[in-house]
Amino acid sequence: MSNTASLAGVTVSILQLMIPTVAASGTMRLPIFLRAYEGEGHLETLVIAPIKADGQSLNLLVDTGCSEFFVIERGFLTRTRSSNACEQSIFGCYECASGHCETNVAEVRYDDGGHARHVQHRGTLELGGQVVPDGEFGLLVDYTPVSHTPHASLGLGLHLHSSNIRVMKQLTDRGLIERDDFSIYFKPDNRQEGVEEGELILGGEDPSKYRGPTLTAALPWFVNAWVLRLEGFAVDGQLIPKSKFYVNVDSGTSRFWLPYSVFTTVLHTLEAYATAASGRSIKFEKIDRNRLALPKCSDRAYLPSLDLYFLKQSDWREFSDVFPDKLDHEDWPIVIPPELYVYSFPRKKRCILMLIGLPEGSDADPSIGTDDSAKLVEDEETHGNRGDRRQARENSGWWRNALSWLVPEGW
C-alpha cells in the first residue's frame, strides 16, 4: 500500500510494510530512529531499534531483507577493530559471560559482499519495554571484509531456513504478538540534528498514525524477500523504457538498485533536466566505485521528482508512453522528490544519489528500500517458477528516506 501526504506543495506517497492487517491488540511497540550514518567511508541512512539483552542497552538495524537476529559481541569487535570500537559503534556491543557463548557458528552473506558469522546464544530480551525471557539471538563473532562496518540485526525477512529462530516467530510462539505482521512509522516533523523518531509495531498496525488513502499493491512472496512489482518508472512524467521489474523491499540498505540500462537512462535524464532548468551544465560526479554525488548540494533544487507506479493487480497493465496518465486516480503514482533520492550528508558536505545501477549484464533484479509504512500482501496466485521471472536480490533503501515525509495524524 501507499500513504500519501502533502508537504510544501509536494505530494509524496510512502510505503508501509506489513502482511494482512490485524487488530491493535496483541502487538509489541518499539521506538525506532531514522538517522544518517557518516563514518568509515560510508554515507548511509539507518533505521535503528534500541533493545536490551541481559540488561545491556544495544541498537539493532531494522532489516526487512534479512531474517537473522543478532548483536555484536564485544570481544570480537575490540579484538578486530580497536579497543574503543564498541563505544564508537552506533550499535553498541554485548558482553558475554566467559565460557557461555561458544556454540555452533552460523553464517550470513550479504549482497554487498559482507560476510557475517555469529554464534547462537540465549538471554533475557527487552523489546519495547516488554521482557522476553530465554530469547534466542546470535552473537556476531566475525565480519568480513574488514572495510565493512559490522552491524547488529533485527531481521524481519522471510527466510525459511534462518540460522536462528526469527524474532517474529519467537514472539508469536509465546503469544506476545498475534501474527507475523509489522509496520513502521516515523514522525517527520520531529527531526532533530538529522535524527527522526518513529515506531516499529510488531504484530499489526496503527491506522491512526497516518492519514490519507491507501493503495493495495500485489506483492508476490518469494523466499527471503518481500517483493513488489513495478509497472513503470518515470522522471518528471517521462516514462523510462523497460522499467517494469520486480523489486525487493529491504530496509537494511539505503539504495534503490536499478537495472543497468534503466539506471543509465535515469541518470542522463536527471542531468539533462537539471542542466535545462539551471541554464548550465550539471552532471553527477563519481566519488567511488558505486556512488555518485552532485558537485554542489544547491544543484539539487534543479532536479525533478521521480514517479513510481506499482502493480495493483496480478497482471501487468499497459500504459501510454506519456506518464502519468492516472495521476488523478487512486493516488498514483508514488512521487519521490529530489530531497529523498539525493540525500544530504551535512558533516561530509555531500549530496549523494541514492539510486545505483546493477552491473551491466547482471541477472540480479533491482530492489527498493523501505522503512516506512507499506502493506505486504501475500498473493499466492502470483507464485511461479523462479526461472520464469527475474527476482529482486539486490538491496535498496530510498523508501527509508521517503518515510520521513509522511505526516501521521495521531502524532
TORKOL-4160 file (C-alpha; in steps of 0.2 Angstrom, whole numbers, padded with zeros to 4 digits, m for minus):
411
<pt num="1" X="0000" Y="0000" Z="0000"/>
<pt num="2" X="0005" Y="0018" Z="0000"/>
<pt num="3" X="0001" Y="0033" Z="0010"/>
<pt num="4" X="0000" Y="0050" Z="0003"/>
<pt num="5" X="0005" Y="0066" Z="0012"/>
<pt num="6" X="0007" Y="0084" Z="0005"/>
<pt num="7" X="0022" Y="0094" Z="0011"/>
<pt num="8" X="0026" Y="0111" Z="0004"/>
<pt num="9" X="0016" Y="0108" Z="m0011"/>
<pt num="10" X="0025" Y="0091" Z="m0015"/>
<pt num="11" X="0014" Y="0076" Z="m0014"/>
<pt num="12" X="0024" Y="0061" Z="m0008"/>
<pt num="13" X="0017" Y="0043" Z="m0006"/>
<pt num="14" X="0025" Y="0031" Z="0006"/>
<pt num="15" X="0026" Y="0013" Z="0008"/>
<pt num="16" X="0020" Y="0004" Z="0024"/>
<pt num="17" X="0027" Y="m0013" Z="0027"/>
<pt num="18" X="0015" Y="m0026" Z="0034"/>
<pt num="19" X="0006" Y="m0043" Z="0030"/>
<pt num="20" X="m0013" Y="m0044" Z="0032"/>
<pt num="21" X="m0020" Y="m0031" Z="0044"/>
<pt num="22" X="m0024" Y="m0037" Z="0062"/>
<pt num="23" X="m0032" Y="m0029" Z="0077"/>
<pt num="24" X="m0022" Y="m0016" Z="0088"/>
<pt num="25" X="m0021" Y="m0029" Z="0102"/>
<pt num="26" X="m0008" Y="m0042" Z="0103"/>
<pt num="27" X="0006" Y="m0030" Z="0097"/>
<pt num="28" X="0023" Y="m0025" Z="0103"/>
<pt num="29" X="0029" Y="m0007" Z="0100"/>
<pt num="30" X="0047" Y="m0002" Z="0099"/>
<pt num="31" X="0054" Y="0015" Z="0097"/>
<pt num="32" X="0065" Y="0017" Z="0081"/>
<pt num="33" X="0076" Y="0031" Z="0074"/>
<pt num="34" X="0080" Y="0035" Z="0056"/>
<pt num="35" X="0097" Y="0043" Z="0055"/>
<pt num="36" X="0111" Y="0047" Z="0044"/>
<pt num="37" X="0127" Y="0037" Z="0046"/>
<pt num="38" X="0144" Y="0046" Z="0041"/>
<pt num="39" X="0159" Y="0036" Z="0045"/>
<pt num="40" X="0172" Y="0024" Z="0039"/>
<pt num="41" X="0169" Y="0029" Z="0021"/>
<pt num="42" X="0151" Y="0026" Z="0022"/>
<pt num="43" X="0137" Y="0038" Z="0019"/>
<pt num="44" X="0121" Y="0029" Z="0023"/>
<pt num="45" X="0104" Y="0031" Z="0031"/>
<pt num="46" X="0100" Y="0018" Z="0045"/>
<pt num="47" X="0084" Y="0013" Z="0054"/>
<pt num="48" X="0089" Y="0009" Z="0072"/>
<pt num="49" X="0079" Y="0000" Z="0086"/>
<pt num="50" X="0085" Y="0001" Z="0104"/>
<pt num="51" X="0083" Y="m0015" Z="0114"/>
<pt num="52" X="0091" Y="m0023" Z="0129"/>
<pt num="53" X="0099" Y="m0040" Z="0130"/>
<pt num="54" X="0103" Y="m0046" Z="0148"/>
<pt num="55" X="0101" Y="m0028" Z="0154"/>
<pt num="56" X="0114" Y="m0022" Z="0141"/>
<pt num="57" X="0107" Y="m0007" Z="0130"/>
<pt num="58" X="0110" Y="m0011" Z="0111"/>
<pt num="59" X="0104" Y="m0004" Z="0095"/>
<pt num="60" X="0099" Y="m0015" Z="0080"/>
<pt num="61" X="0097" Y="m0012" Z="0062"/>
<pt num="62" X="0079" Y="m0015" Z="0057"/>
<pt num="63" X="0081" Y="m0026" Z="0042"/>
<pt num="64" X="0067" Y="m0032" Z="0031"/>
<pt num="65" X="0079" Y="m0040" Z="0019"/>
<pt num="66" X="0087" Y="m0052" Z="0032"/>
<pt num="67" X="0079" Y="m0064" Z="0044"/>
<pt num="68" X="0094" Y="m0066" Z="0056"/>
<pt num="69" X="0093" Y="m0058" Z="0074"/>
<pt num="70" X="0110" Y="m0055" Z="0081"/>
<pt num="71" X="0120" Y="m0042" Z="0091"/>
<pt num="72" X="0139" Y="m0038" Z="0091"/>
<pt num="73" X="0150" Y="m0047" Z="0103"/>
<pt num="74" X="0162" Y="m0036" Z="0112"/>
<pt num="75" X="0177" Y="m0047" Z="0112"/>
<pt num="76" X="0176" Y="m0049" Z="0093"/>
<pt num="77" X="0174" Y="m0030" Z="0089"/>
<pt num="78" X="0188" Y="m0024" Z="0101"/>
<pt num="79" X="0200" Y="m0038" Z="0095"/>
<pt num="80" X="0197" Y="m0035" Z="0077"/>
<pt num="81" X="0194" Y="m0016" Z="0076"/>
<pt num="82" X="0200" Y="m0006" Z="0091"/>
<pt num="83" X="0199" Y="m0006" Z="0110"/>
<pt num="84" X="0186" Y="0008" Z="0110"/>
<pt num="85" X="0177" Y="0001" Z="0094"/>
<pt num="86" X="0161" Y="m0003" Z="0105"/>
<pt num="87" X="0160" Y="0015" Z="0111"/>
<pt num="88" X="0161" Y="0021" Z="0094"/>
<pt num="89" X="0149" Y="0009" Z="0086"/>
<pt num="90" X="0131" Y="0015" Z="0084"/>
<pt num="91" X="0125" Y="m0002" Z="0088"/>
<pt num="92" X="0135" Y="m0005" Z="0104"/>
<pt num="93" X="0142" Y="m0022" Z="0110"/>
<pt num="94" X="0135" Y="m0036" Z="0120"/>
<pt num="95" X="0147" Y="m0043" Z="0134"/>
<pt num="96" X="0146" Y="m0061" Z="0136"/>
<pt num="97" X="0149" Y="m0070" Z="0152"/>
<pt num="98" X="0165" Y="m0080" Z="0150"/>
<pt num="99" X="0163" Y="m0098" Z="0144"/>
<pt num="100" X="0144" Y="m0097" Z="0140"/>
<pt num="101" X="0144" Y="m0091" Z="0122"/>
<pt num="102" X="0154" Y="m0104" Z="0112"/>
<pt num="103" X="0141" Y="m0113" Z="0102"/>
<pt num="104" X="0138" Y="m0118" Z="0084"/>
<pt num="105" X="0143" Y="m0105" Z="0071"/>
<pt num="106" X="0131" Y="m0098" Z="0058"/>
<pt num="107" X="0135" Y="m0088" Z="0043"/>
<pt num="108" X="0126" Y="m0074" Z="0033"/>
<pt num="109" X="0131" Y="m0067" Z="0016"/>
<pt num="110" X="0125" Y="m0050" Z="0010"/>
<pt num="111" X="0123" Y="m0044" Z="m0007"/>
<pt num="112" X="0136" Y="m0030" Z="m0005"/>
<pt num="113" X="0150" Y="m0043" Z="m0001"/>
<pt num="114" X="0149" Y="m0043" Z="0018"/>
<pt num="115" X="0150" Y="m0059" Z="0027"/>
<pt num="116" X="0144" Y="m0061" Z="0045"/>
<pt num="117" X="0147" Y="m0076" Z="0056"/>
<pt num="118" X="0138" Y="m0077" Z="0073"/>
<pt num="119" X="0136" Y="m0090" Z="0087"/>
<pt num="120" X="0119" Y="m0094" Z="0095"/>
<pt num="121" X="0115" Y="m0088" Z="0112"/>
<pt num="122" X="0100" Y="m0086" Z="0124"/>
<pt num="123" X="0097" Y="m0072" Z="0136"/>
<pt num="124" X="0083" Y="m0061" Z="0143"/>
<pt num="125" X="0077" Y="m0048" Z="0130"/>
<pt num="126" X="0068" Y="m0032" Z="0132"/>
<pt num="127" X="0059" Y="m0026" Z="0117"/>
<pt num="128" X="0048" Y="m0010" Z="0118"/>
<pt num="129" X="0048" Y="m0012" Z="0137"/>
<pt num="130" X="0042" Y="m0030" Z="0137"/>
<pt num="131" X="0053" Y="m0043" Z="0144"/>
<pt num="132" X="0056" Y="m0059" Z="0134"/>
<pt num="133" X="0065" Y="m0072" Z="0145"/>
<pt num="134" X="0076" Y="m0085" Z="0137"/>
<pt num="135" X="0076" Y="m0077" Z="0120"/>
<pt num="136" X="0087" Y="m0083" Z="0106"/>
<pt num="137" X="0099" Y="m0072" Z="0097"/>
<pt num="138" X="0115" Y="m0073" Z="0088"/>
<pt num="139" X="0132" Y="m0065" Z="0094"/>
<pt num="140" X="0142" Y="m0058" Z="0079"/>
<pt num="141" X="0160" Y="m0065" Z="0081"/>
<pt num="142" X="0167" Y="m0062" Z="0063"/>
<pt num="143" X="0163" Y="m0049" Z="0049"/>
<pt num="144" X="0172" Y="m0048" Z="0033"/>
<pt num="145" X="0179" Y="m0039" Z="0024"/>
<pt num="146" X="0187" Y="m0028" Z="0037"/>
<pt num="147" X="0182" Y="m0012" Z="0027"/>
<pt num="148" X="0164" Y="m0016" Z="0030"/>
<pt num="149" X="0156" Y="m0009" Z="0046"/>
<pt num="150" X="0149" Y="m0023" Z="0057"/>
<pt num="151" X="0131" Y="m0021" Z="0062"/>
<pt num="152" X="0118" Y="m0029" Z="0073"/>
<pt num="153" X="0102" Y="m0035" Z="0065"/>
<pt num="154" X="0084" Y="m0036" Z="0069"/>
<pt num="155" X="0079" Y="m0046" Z="0055"/>
<pt num="156" X="0061" Y="m0046" Z="0049"/>
<pt num="157" X="0064" Y="m0055" Z="0032"/>
<pt num="158" X="0056" Y="m0071" Z="0027"/>
<pt num="159" X="0070" Y="m0084" Z="0025"/>
<pt num="160" X="0063" Y="m0101" Z="0029"/>
<pt num="161" X="0080" Y="m0108" Z="0034"/>
<pt num="162" X="0086" Y="m0095" Z="0046"/>
<pt num="163" X="0102" Y="m0099" Z="0056"/>
<pt num="164" X="0092" Y="m0094" Z="0072"/>
<pt num="165" X="0074" Y="m0093" Z="0076"/>
<pt num="166" X="0066" Y="m0077" Z="0069"/>
<pt num="167" X="0062" Y="m0064" Z="0082"/>
<pt num="168" X="0044" Y="m0063" Z="0075"/>
<pt num="169" X="0042" Y="m0082" Z="0077"/>
<pt num="170" X="0048" Y="m0082" Z="0094"/>
<pt num="171" X="0036" Y="m0068" Z="0099"/>
<pt num="172" X="0021" Y="m0077" Z="0090"/>
<pt num="173" X="0025" Y="m0094" Z="0098"/>
<pt num="174" X="0025" Y="m0086" Z="0115"/>
<pt num="175" X="0008" Y="m0077" Z="0112"/>
<pt num="176" X="0017" Y="m0060" Z="0114"/>
<pt num="177" X="0010" Y="m0054" Z="0097"/>
<pt num="178" X="m0004" Y="m0061" Z="0087"/>
<pt num="179" X="0003" Y="m0063" Z="0070"/>
<pt num="180" X="0018" Y="m0062" Z="0059"/>
<pt num="181" X="0014" Y="m0044" Z="0054"/>
<pt num="182" X="0024" Y="m0027" Z="0056"/>
<pt num="183" X="0023" Y="m0009" Z="0052"/>
<pt num="184" X="0035" Y="0005" Z="0053"/>
<pt num="185" X="0030" Y="0024" Z="0056"/>
<pt num="186" X="0040" Y="0040" Z="0058"/>
<pt num="187" X="0037" Y="0057" Z="0064"/>
<pt num="188" X="0044" Y="0069" Z="0050"/>
<pt num="189" X="0040" Y="0085" Z="0060"/>
<pt num="190" X="0051" Y="0080" Z="0074"/>
<pt num="191" X="0068" Y="0079" Z="0066"/>
<pt num="192" X="0082" Y="0084" Z="0077"/>
<pt num="193" X="0100" Y="0085" Z="0071"/>
<pt num="194" X="0096" Y="0073" Z="0057"/>
<pt num="195" X="0088" Y="0060" Z="0068"/>
<pt num="196" X="0069" Y="0056" Z="0066"/>
<pt num="197" X="0059" Y="0047" Z="0079"/>
<pt num="198" X="0047" Y="0033" Z="0074"/>
<pt num="199" X="0039" Y="0017" Z="0080"/>
<pt num="200" X="0040" Y="m0001" Z="0074"/>
<pt num="201" X="0024" Y="m0011" Z="0078"/>
<pt num="202" X="0027" Y="m0030" Z="0078"/>
<pt num="203" X="0011" Y="m0040" Z="0076"/>
<pt num="204" X="0000" Y="m0027" Z="0067"/>
<pt num="205" X="m0003" Y="m0008" Z="0063"/>
<pt num="206" X="m0010" Y="0008" Z="0069"/>
<pt num="207" X="m0020" Y="0017" Z="0056"/>
<pt num="208" X="m0021" Y="0032" Z="0067"/>
<pt num="209" X="m0003" Y="0035" Z="0064"/>
<pt num="210" X="m0005" Y="0040" Z="0046"/>
<pt num="211" X="m0018" Y="0050" Z="0035"/>
<pt num="212" X="m0024" Y="0049" Z="0018"/>
<pt num="213" X="m0030" Y="0035" Z="0007"/>
<pt num="214" X="m0020" Y="0019" Z="0005"/>
<pt num="215" X="m0016" Y="0009" Z="m0011"/>
<pt num="216" X="m0015" Y="m0010" Z="m0010"/>
<pt num="217" X="m0002" Y="m0017" Z="m0021"/>
<pt num="218" X="0001" Y="m0035" Z="m0027"/>
<pt num="219" X="0016" Y="m0042" Z="m0018"/>
<pt num="220" X="0021" Y="m0060" Z="m0023"/>
<pt num="221" X="0030" Y="m0069" Z="m0009"/>
<pt num="222" X="0047" Y="m0076" Z="m0013"/>
<pt num="223" X="0059" Y="m0085" Z="m0001"/>
<pt num="224" X="0069" Y="m0072" Z="0009"/>
<pt num="225" X="0061" Y="m0057" Z="0001"/>
<pt num="226" X="0047" Y="m0045" Z="0002"/>
<pt num="227" X="0044" Y="m0042" Z="m0017"/>
<pt num="228" X="0035" Y="m0028" Z="m0026"/>
<pt num="229" X="0032" Y="m0027" Z="m0045"/>
<pt num="230" X="0035" Y="m0010" Z="m0053"/>
<pt num="231" X="0024" Y="m0006" Z="m0068"/>
<pt num="232" X="0033" Y="0010" Z="m0073"/>
<pt num="233" X="0047" Y="0022" Z="m0068"/>
<pt num="234" X="0045" Y="0040" Z="m0074"/>
<pt num="235" X="0056" Y="0055" Z="m0072"/>
<pt num="236" X="0045" Y="0071" Z="m0071"/>
<pt num="237" X="0031" Y="0062" Z="m0081"/>
<pt num="238" X="0043" Y="0054" Z="m0094"/>
<pt num="239" X="0042" Y="0035" Z="m0094"/>
<pt num="240" X="0059" Y="0026" Z="m0093"/>
<pt num="241" X="0059" Y="0012" Z="m0106"/>
<pt num="242" X="0060" Y="m0006" Z="m0099"/>
<pt num="243" X="0055" Y="0000" Z="m0082"/>
<pt num="244" X="0044" Y="m0015" Z="m0077"/>
<pt num="245" X="0053" Y="m0026" Z="m0065"/>
<pt num="246" X="0052" Y="m0035" Z="m0048"/>
<pt num="247" X="0060" Y="m0025" Z="m0033"/>
<pt num="248" X="0065" Y="m0032" Z="m0016"/>
<pt num="249" X="0058" Y="m0021" Z="m0001"/>
<pt num="250" X="0074" Y="m0020" Z="0010"/>
<pt num="251" X="0075" Y="m0008" Z="0025"/>
<pt num="252" X="0093" Y="m0014" Z="0028"/>
<pt num="253" X="0100" Y="m0003" Z="0014"/>
<pt num="254" X="0099" Y="0015" Z="0009"/>
<pt num="255" X="0100" Y="0012" Z="m0010"/>
<pt num="256" X="0087" Y="0009" Z="m0024"/>
<pt num="257" X="0096" Y="m0003" Z="m0036"/>
<pt num="258" X="0090" Y="m0002" Z="m0054"/>
<pt num="259" X="0094" Y="m0012" Z="m0070"/>
<pt num="260" X="0109" Y="m0005" Z="m0078"/>
<pt num="261" X="0100" Y="0001" Z="m0094"/>
<pt num="262" X="0086" Y="0009" Z="m0083"/>
<pt num="263" X="0099" Y="0017" Z="m0071"/>
<pt num="264" X="0109" Y="0025" Z="m0085"/>
<pt num="265" X="0094" Y="0032" Z="m0094"/>
<pt num="266" X="0088" Y="0039" Z="m0077"/>
<pt num="267" X="0105" Y="0047" Z="m0074"/>
<pt num="268" X="0106" Y="0055" Z="m0091"/>
<pt num="269" X="0088" Y="0061" Z="m0089"/>
<pt num="270" X="0091" Y="0069" Z="m0072"/>
<pt num="271" X="0107" Y="0078" Z="m0079"/>
<pt num="272" X="0098" Y="0084" Z="m0094"/>
<pt num="273" X="0083" Y="0091" Z="m0084"/>
<pt num="274" X="0095" Y="0099" Z="m0071"/>
<pt num="275" X="0105" Y="0107" Z="m0085"/>
<pt num="276" X="0090" Y="0114" Z="m0094"/>
<pt num="277" X="0082" Y="0121" Z="m0078"/>
<pt num="278" X="0098" Y="0129" Z="m0072"/>
<pt num="279" X="0105" Y="0135" Z="m0089"/>
<pt num="280" X="0122" Y="0127" Z="m0086"/>
<pt num="281" X="0129" Y="0110" Z="m0086"/>
<pt num="282" X="0125" Y="0099" Z="m0071"/>
<pt num="283" X="0132" Y="0082" Z="m0070"/>
<pt num="284" X="0134" Y="0069" Z="m0056"/>
<pt num="285" X="0152" Y="0065" Z="m0051"/>
<pt num="286" X="0158" Y="0048" Z="m0046"/>
<pt num="287" X="0166" Y="0048" Z="m0029"/>
<pt num="288" X="0169" Y="0030" Z="m0028"/>
<pt num="289" X="0165" Y="0013" Z="m0037"/>
<pt num="290" X="0146" Y="0013" Z="m0033"/>
<pt num="291" X="0142" Y="0031" Z="m0028"/>
<pt num="292" X="0138" Y="0047" Z="m0037"/>
<pt num="293" X="0136" Y="0064" Z="m0029"/>
<pt num="294" X="0131" Y="0082" Z="m0035"/>
<pt num="295" X="0146" Y="0094" Z="m0037"/>
<pt num="296" X="0136" Y="0106" Z="m0027"/>
<pt num="297" X="0121" Y="0102" Z="m0015"/>
<pt num="298" X="0112" Y="0118" Z="m0021"/>
<pt num="299" X="0110" Y="0110" Z="m0038"/>
<pt num="300" X="0098" Y="0098" Z="m0030"/>
<pt num="301" X="0085" Y="0112" Z="m0032"/>
<pt num="302" X="0085" Y="0109" Z="m0051"/>
<pt num="303" X="0081" Y="0091" Z="m0051"/>
<pt num="304" X="0064" Y="0084" Z="m0055"/>
<pt num="305" X="0053" Y="0071" Z="m0045"/>
<pt num="306" X="0053" Y="0053" Z="m0048"/>
<pt num="307" X="0036" Y="0044" Z="m0051"/>
<pt num="308" X="0034" Y="0025" Z="m0046"/>
<pt num="309" X="0019" Y="0015" Z="m0052"/>
<pt num="310" X="0017" Y="m0001" Z="m0043"/>
<pt num="311" X="0007" Y="m0016" Z="m0048"/>
<pt num="312" X="m0010" Y="m0017" Z="m0040"/>
<pt num="313" X="m0017" Y="m0032" Z="m0050"/>
<pt num="314" X="m0010" Y="m0049" Z="m0053"/>
<pt num="315" X="m0006" Y="m0045" Z="m0071"/>
<pt num="316" X="0004" Y="m0031" Z="m0080"/>
<pt num="317" X="m0005" Y="m0017" Z="m0086"/>
<pt num="318" X="0000" Y="m0007" Z="m0101"/>
<pt num="319" X="0001" Y="0012" Z="m0100"/>
<pt num="320" X="0003" Y="0026" Z="m0113"/>
<pt num="321" X="0021" Y="0032" Z="m0116"/>
<pt num="322" X="0016" Y="0048" Z="m0108"/>
<pt num="323" X="0016" Y="0047" Z="m0089"/>
<pt num="324" X="0007" Y="0049" Z="m0078"/>
<pt num="325" X="m0009" Y="0045" Z="m0086"/>
<pt num="326" X="m0018" Y="0041" Z="m0070"/>
<pt num="327" X="m0012" Y="0055" Z="m0058"/>
<pt num="328" X="m0030" Y="0059" Z="m0053"/>
<pt num="329" X="m0035" Y="0041" Z="m0049"/>
<pt num="330" X="m0032" Y="0031" Z="m0033"/>
<pt num="331" X="m0017" Y="0041" Z="m0028"/>
<pt num="332" X="m0005" Y="0035" Z="m0041"/>
<pt num="333" X="0010" Y="0037" Z="m0043"/>
<pt num="334" X="0021" Y="0037" Z="m0028"/>
<pt num="335" X="0031" Y="0053" Z="m0030"/>
<pt num="336" X="0048" Y="0055" Z="m0024"/>
<pt num="337" X="0055" Y="0072" Z="m0023"/>
<pt num="338" X="0074" Y="0076" Z="m0025"/>
<pt num="339" X="0077" Y="0078" Z="m0007"/>
<pt num="340" X="0074" Y="0060" Z="m0004"/>
<pt num="341" X="0083" Y="0052" Z="m0019"/>
<pt num="342" X="0098" Y="0064" Z="m0017"/>
<pt num="343" X="0102" Y="0063" Z="0002"/>
<pt num="344" X="0111" Y="0077" Z="0011"/>
<pt num="345" X="0125" Y="0072" Z="0022"/>
<pt num="346" X="0130" Y="0088" Z="0031"/>
<pt num="347" X="0146" Y="0083" Z="0040"/>
<pt num="348" X="0154" Y="0077" Z="0024"/>
<pt num="349" X="0146" Y="0091" Z="0014"/>
<pt num="350" X="0140" Y="0079" Z="0001"/>
<pt num="351" X="0123" Y="0076" Z="m0008"/>
<pt num="352" X="0123" Y="0058" Z="m0013"/>
<pt num="353" X="0112" Y="0050" Z="m0027"/>
<pt num="354" X="0103" Y="0036" Z="m0018"/>
<pt num="355" X="0100" Y="0027" Z="m0035"/>
<pt num="356" X="0113" Y="0014" Z="m0040"/>
<pt num="357" X="0114" Y="0003" Z="m0056"/>
<pt num="358" X="0117" Y="m0016" Z="m0056"/>
<pt num="359" X="0132" Y="m0021" Z="m0065"/>
<pt num="360" X="0130" Y="m0022" Z="m0084"/>
<pt num="361" X="0124" Y="m0039" Z="m0089"/>
<pt num="362" X="0119" Y="m0044" Z="m0071"/>
<pt num="363" X="0105" Y="m0056" Z="m0070"/>
<pt num="364" X="0101" Y="m0050" Z="m0052"/>
<pt num="365" X="0085" Y="m0039" Z="m0051"/>
<pt num="366" X="0083" Y="m0022" Z="m0044"/>
<pt num="367" X="0076" Y="m0019" Z="m0027"/>
<pt num="368" X="0068" Y="m0005" Z="m0017"/>
<pt num="369" X="0072" Y="0000" Z="0000"/>
<pt num="370" X="0059" Y="0004" Z="0013"/>
<pt num="371" X="0057" Y="0009" Z="0031"/>
<pt num="372" X="0040" Y="0017" Z="0031"/>
<pt num="373" X="0023" Y="0011" Z="0030"/>
<pt num="374" X="0018" Y="m0002" Z="0017"/>
<pt num="375" X="0007" Y="m0017" Z="0017"/>
<pt num="376" X="0015" Y="m0033" Z="0011"/>
<pt num="377" X="0000" Y="m0043" Z="0005"/>
<pt num="378" X="0004" Y="m0061" Z="0001"/>
<pt num="379" X="m0003" Y="m0066" Z="m0016"/>
<pt num="380" X="m0002" Y="m0085" Z="m0019"/>
<pt num="381" X="m0009" Y="m0083" Z="m0036"/>
<pt num="382" X="0007" Y="m0074" Z="m0042"/>
<pt num="383" X="0019" Y="m0088" Z="m0037"/>
<pt num="384" X="0028" Y="m0096" Z="m0052"/>
<pt num="385" X="0044" Y="m0104" Z="m0057"/>
<pt num="386" X="0059" Y="m0095" Z="m0051"/>
<pt num="387" X="0067" Y="m0097" Z="m0068"/>
<pt num="388" X="0052" Y="m0089" Z="m0077"/>
<pt num="389" X="0054" Y="m0072" Z="m0070"/>
<pt num="390" X="0068" Y="m0060" Z="m0063"/>
<pt num="391" X="0070" Y="m0059" Z="m0045"/>
<pt num="392" X="0075" Y="m0045" Z="m0034"/>
<pt num="393" X="0091" Y="m0050" Z="m0025"/>
<pt num="394" X="0099" Y="m0033" Z="m0023"/>
<pt num="395" X="0096" Y="m0021" Z="m0009"/>
<pt num="396" X="0089" Y="m0004" Z="m0010"/>
<pt num="397" X="0083" Y="0009" Z="0003"/>
<pt num="398" X="0076" Y="0025" Z="m0004"/>
<pt num="399" X="0060" Y="0022" Z="0004"/>
<pt num="400" X="0068" Y="0024" Z="0021"/>
<pt num="401" X="0071" Y="0041" Z="0017"/>
<pt num="402" X="0054" Y="0044" Z="0009"/>
<pt num="403" X="0046" Y="0038" Z="0026"/>
<pt num="404" X="0051" Y="0054" Z="0034"/>
<pt num="405" X="0039" Y="0064" Z="0023"/>
<pt num="406" X="0024" Y="0055" Z="0030"/>
<pt num="407" X="0013" Y="0066" Z="0040"/>
<pt num="408" X="0004" Y="0055" Z="0053"/>
<pt num="409" X="m0012" Y="0061" Z="0060"/>
<pt num="410" X="m0010" Y="0054" Z="0078"/>
<pt num="411" X="0007" Y="0061" Z="0082"/>
